[in-house]
């Protein structure tokens, strides 16, 4: 069995376990990407890509946006041509299309669309992406080919079905996490050191959290919040200042801190609880599945507070493995924080229950078995 993996944007990280699983299970695999996002490591040997880009694209003016748009259109055309050549060279039995947006680019490719394929939706592609007319139209063409459609939560399944996906072709599995790398850290005392590990973008809910934290400080004045992530942090630092939280909130850029798991474990050792107060952004982007950094915190035995974003239910039942607060509600979020901070025994119980659930439901074995089953179905 031969599998060709296709990505519009590819970077080493949580979403790229499929190639490793193929190698481990003796499945021949190759990878083609439109953009290789450079994080300071070498691209895999079995990979070809159109162009290398930095993780953060500079420039916000009109000329910069137009230039990026033109460069993307050229890259998409070159990507389709590269995929066609690789299909002819590698002769795959099936394609694994990573991100619906990759499928949208390839919906007009005769070479790609004549093969059986699996398309995995990971978040932006099934939230903000479906609001973009050209992408939505491409999705509908894509679904006419009756691919297997991999989603990460029930809400994402409803959305792809509204785009024409055959309900019998929708499959569901959690992405695998490196649970073996995360020891049971738990918490030693009261919950006072809070961590939000997330990109500095609207959908991650930083603004809601900052307002909630300011309320929380009235009863817990000694607590501290760390915003640990990457992206343009200027707006976040400005908001911290506007709310008078400079002494109680740290904003840390995690780029350049080395390998992710090791860097994240250092942060988890320094904090008592993890927050993922995600919202649907003004452009429509939402999680579209579990917040994986929060799930990794659960693997480490940390209590978590999540908003009720699509996918939160995959790792937390409210009051069991953590707490759930309504999206965009700083009062409810501050009440949840007060609940954890006021009852360390309950926080420890939730952390332990979260570790049990996350290590079981986000294991590599469970995902591997599902993935190989999909591949066999398509290859047959």
N, C-alpha and C positions, 0 to 999 in steps of 0.2 A: 504493500500500500504506500502510495506517495502522496504527500500533502504539501501544497504550496500555500504559505502564509502571506497574506497581503495586508499592508498597513498604509494609511495615508501619513500619519505621524508615528514614528517608532522611537522609543527611548527605553533603555534598560529600566526595569521596574516591576511593579506588581502584576501588570497585565501580560507579561511576556513568558509565562511559564509553559505555554503550549509547545514551544520549540524544544525545551529541555525534556518535557514528557515524551515527545516523539523520539528523541535520541535514546532515552532510557528504555523505551519499549520497542526499539528496533524498527520504528516507522521512519522511512526516508522522508526528509523534510527540507525545504528551502524557504527563504524569506525574501520578499521584495517590498521595499518601502518607497514612498514618494519623498518624505523628509526623514533623514536620520538626525535626531535631536542630540547634539553633542553634549555629553555629560562627563567628558574627560576619560572615557574608556573606548577601547577599540570595538568597531562593529563586529558582530559574529562572522565567522568565515563563510557560512552558508547564506550570506546576505548580499543583496544588491540594492542600491538606492539611487534616487535621482539627484538629490542634493543634501548637503550637510547644513544645518542651521543651528543657531544658538538657542538655548532654552528660552530666553527672553528676547523678543524682537524689539529693537530700539525704534524710536520715532513715533510721534503721535499726530503729526500734522497731516494736512490733506495730501501733500506730495508723497509722504511716506506711505499713507494708506493706499494711494493709487499704485505706487510702485509695488507694494506687497501684493495687491490684487492682480496686477499684470504678471508678476513673477509666479503667482500661484496658478494662473491659467496656463502658463507655459509649462510649469511643472506637472500639472494634471495631464496635459497632452503627452509629455514625455513619459509619465508614469504608465499610462495606458499602453504606450508602445513597448515599454520595458516589460510589462506584464505579458503582453502578447509574445514577445521573444522568449521569455522564460517558460511560458506554457509550451512553446514549441521545443525548447531545449530539454526541459525537465520532464515533460509529459506526465503531469500529476493525474492521479485518479480523482482528486477533489481539491477544492479551494477552501481555506479558512479565511474569511474576510473579517478583519478586526476593526471595529467601529463601523456603525452604519454609514458614517460619512465616507469611508473608503468604498463601501458598496455603491453609494450615490455617484462617486466618480466613475466607477466601473460599469454602471447600469447600461451605458451605451457601447460597451466593449463586447463585440460578438465573440471574441476568443474566450473571454472570461465567462460570459453568460451561457455558453453551450455546455459548461461543465457543472456537475453537481457541487453545491457549496453550502457552507455554514456561515452565517453572519452573526457576529457577537455585538450586541449593543451595550455600551459601558457607562453612559451618563449624559454628557452634552448632546450626543447624537440622537438620543431619544427624548430630550427635553427641549432645549433651545433650538436644536437642529430641525425639529419638525415644524418650527414656526417660520423657517426660511423657505419661501415658495419653491425655489429651484431644487432644494434638497428634498422637500416633501414630494414633489413630482417624481423625482428620481427614485425615492423609496417605493412609490406605488408601482413604478415599472419593475423595480427589483422584486417586489412581492409576487408579481405575475409569474416569475420563474419558480415559485414554490420552494424557496430554500428552507433549510432548517434555520430557525431564528432563536438564538440564545439570548435570554434576558436574565436580569439579576433580581427582579422583584415582580410582584403581581401587577403593580401599576404600569410598569414597562410593558408587560404582556398585553394589557388593555390597549396601550398606545400603538403597539405594532399591529394589533388586530384591527384597529381603526384605520390603519394604512393599507389594509388588504392582506395581511398575513393569514395564512390558513391556520386556524386554531390547532389542528392536528400536527402542525409543523413547528409549533412553539415549544422550546425546551428551556429548562430552568435549572441553573446550578450556581452555587456560590463560587467565586474565584478562590483559588488555593492561596493560602498564606504560609509563610515560613514559621509555623507555630513552634517548631523544634528550636528555633533561635531565641525564643522569648521565655525566660524562666518565670516562675511564680514570684513576683515581687511583692504583691499585696500592698498593704499600708500598715505602718507601724504605730501611728497615733491618730489624732484628729485630722480631718480633711481641712487643710488651710492653703495648700499650694496647688493652684489650678493650672491646667495646660490645655490650650487649643492648638493641635498640630494640623495646620491647614494652609493652603495657598492664601495669599492676601487678596482675595476676590470676594465680590458681593455675596455670592451664593453660600459661602461658608459661614455667614452669620456673625461676623466679628462685631458689627455695629450693635446688633441686638444684645450680644454678650457683654459689651462694654457698658451698655445702659443697665443691664441686669447686675453686673458686678458692682456698679456704683451703688445700687440699692442694697446689694448684699453687704457692702462695707459698713452700713449703718449698724448692723448687728455683729459683724466680724471685721473690725477695723484693722486687724493685723494680717489679713489674708493677702495673697499675692497671685496675680494672673500672668502667665507667659503666653504670648502669641508667637508660635514657632512655625515658620514656613518660608515661602519664597514668593517673589513677585514684587511689584511696585508697592512699597510699604509707606510711601509718603502720606497717602490719604489716611492710613491707619494711625500713623504717628500723630498726625494733625488732630484726628478725632480723640485720641488719648489725651492730648493737651486740652482740647475744648471741654472735655468732661472732668478735668481736674484730676486725672488719674496717673500722672507722670510718675509719682512715687510708688504706686502700687501695681503698675503694669509694665512689663518688659516686652519689647518687640524684637525678635531675633531672626535674622535671615539664616536659614539652615544650609544654604549653598556654601560649598567649600569646607563643610564639616566632615567630609569623608563618606564612607559607605553608610547607606541610610539606616539599616537595622542597628548598627553599632551606635550611630549618632542618636537615634530615637530612644534606644535603651538608656542612654545617659540621661535624657530628659525625663523618661519615665521613672528612673531612680530618684530624681530630684523633685518629683511632684506626687501628689496624693490622688488626684482625680483628673479625668480627661473629659473635655466637652466637645460636642459636635452639634452646634445649634444651627445647622444648615437651613437655608430658606430657598424659595424659588426666586431667582434674580429678576430684575425688571425686564430683562431680555428673554426670560423664560427658562434659563438654565437651572437645573436642580441635580441632586445626586443621582437619581435614577437607579439606585442600588445601595448596598451597604457602604457606609463611610469606613474604608479599610483601615485607616490609621486608628480610628476608634475601636475597631474589632481587634487590632493588634494590642491595644491597651487592655482590652478584656482578656486576651490570651495571657498578658502579664499580671492578671489578677487585680487590675485597677478598676474601681467603680467608675461608671460613665454616666453622663447626662446627654441625651440626644434630643433633637427636635423630632417632630413626627413626619420627617421627610420620607418619600417613597424609598423603601429599603431598610428603614430603621428597625422594622419588625423582624428582619432576618437575624438579628443578633440580640435584641433586647425586648423582653416583655416588661412593661412598666411595673416597677416595684420588685421585680425578680432578679434580673441581671443588671439592672440600672434603672434610671428614671427617664421618662419621656415627657417633654414639654411641648405645647403647641408652637408651631413655627411663628417667628416674628413677635413673640410675646415676652418682653423683658421681665414683666412682673411674675409670670408663671415660671420663667427660667430662674429668677432670683429665689423664688420659693423652693424650687427643686434643689438649688445650691444650699439653701439654709437647711433643708431636710438632711442632706448628706453631712454637712458640717456639724449638725447638732446630734447626730446619731452615728458615731464611728463604728459601733457594732453592726448596724444595718449596712453601712458602707462596705465593711469587710465581707459580710455575707453576700452582698451583690457582686463584689469583685470575684469572690470564689465561684459563684454561680455563673458569672460571665466567662470565667476561664474554662469551666467545664463545657459550656455550650459552644464557645468559639473554637476551642481546640477540636471538638468533634465535627462541627458543621462546616468549618473552613479548612479542613485537612486536604493535603495534596492527594491522598488516596481516593477520597470521595470524588474530587474533580477529575482525576485521571480516569477513573472507571466510567464516569459519565462521558467524558470527551472521547475516549476510544470507542465507546458504544455509538456515539454520533458518527464518527468517522466510518465505522464498519457499515452502518446503515446507508450512508451516502455512497461508499465505494461499491456496495452491492447493487 
